[in-house]
Amino acid sequence: MTPNNQVSSQVSSSSSTQVSAALSTEVATQRLAAIEQRIQQACDKAGRNRASVHLLAVSKTFPLEAVLDMAAAGQTRFGENYLQESIDKITQLAASPNQAGLQTPLEWHFIGPIQSNKTRPIAEHFDWVHSVDRLKIAQRLSEQRPDRLGPLNVLIQVNTSGEDSKSGVHPAEVEALALAIQQLPRLQLRGLMTIPSNTDDMVKLRGEFLLCADLQKKLQLDTLSMGMSSDLELAIECGSTCVRVGTALFGQRT
Ligand SMILES: Cc1ncc(COP(=O)(O)O)c(C=O)c1O
């Protein structure tokens, strides 16, 4: 049993918003291996180094036990969409004396929509934010980032689908926002993120991923967050450096 297994078996979750099931370390290990194989094959096909793509495990709606099962299987980066649920998990883990059993500290990424009056807990608890879509949010995150922590890594979310219902900055406005964010002292602008159209149309998806990749290249930023359970291969082919995978790791959300 690894130290992370010990943590997993001793921490229990309390949040009422978490309704999906925990995993076992065995299931977590199998699912992680299957995703690892998909990422490796996509990198091989695209002629890319495996180390150029990070896997973010999207644990929204899943309890801390499931996160710790994934951690025991070797996963260290976790993505969360819902603020209260994620703060519950992060603080519960921090408060547990067993957290020292984790071989590597977990890295938390906020990937959900951000309300301007909810920025403080994000600035205080997360390592990365993928969903910055306006300057006001970036300014508040910078002001509220505690001095004891390093600069908060941020990505600008780009609306590449053109759908009004989708969050994100219009592609034409990305450069100006990037320049403004780069002036903020407590943020480190690392790159761009996109959620493409909800479609099986590969041509459309490819066009949206490539639009984001072109912007990232122009801005000379190192991170491109795109690709989920169903489209991570295409995203890697188009240059993604961070695939955000939920369902294929944790199962269907209920
Ligand atoms: C922003 C974002 N990225 C990634 C995911 C993971 O998607 P999937 O479960 O299809 O892997 C989600 C899930 O809701 C999400 O909201």
The ligand as a MOL file (V3000), in Angstrom:
LIG
                    3D

  0  0  0     0  0            999 V3000
M  V30 BEGIN CTAB
M  V30 COUNTS 16 16 0 0 0
M  V30 BEGIN ATOM
M  V30 1 C -14.2590 23.0900 -18.3800 0
M  V30 2 C -14.3270 21.5850 -18.3850 0
M  V30 3 N -13.2900 20.8910 -18.8490 0
M  V30 4 C -13.2920 19.5490 -18.8580 0
M  V30 5 C -14.3770 18.8180 -18.3850 0
M  V30 6 C -14.3220 17.3190 -18.4420 0
M  V30 7 O -15.1420 16.8350 -19.4450 0
M  V30 8 P -15.3060 15.2570 -19.6770 0
M  V30 9 O -16.0890 14.7370 -18.5170 0
M  V30 10 O -16.0480 15.1590 -20.9740 0
M  V30 11 O -13.9570 14.6660 -19.7520 0
M  V30 12 C -15.4780 19.5140 -17.9010 0
M  V30 13 C -16.6360 18.7680 -17.4240 0
M  V30 14 O -17.6850 19.2510 -17.1810 0
M  V30 15 C -15.4540 20.9290 -17.9070 0
M  V30 16 O -16.4950 21.6440 -17.4460 0
M  V30 END ATOM
M  V30 BEGIN BOND
M  V30 1 1 1 2
M  V30 2 1 2 3
M  V30 3 2 2 15
M  V30 4 2 3 4
M  V30 5 1 4 5
M  V30 6 1 5 6
M  V30 7 2 5 12
M  V30 8 1 6 7
M  V30 9 1 7 8
M  V30 10 2 8 9
M  V30 11 1 8 10
M  V30 12 1 8 11
M  V30 13 1 12 13
M  V30 14 1 12 15
M  V30 15 2 13 14
M  V30 16 1 15 16
M  V30 END BOND
M  V30 END CTAB
M  END
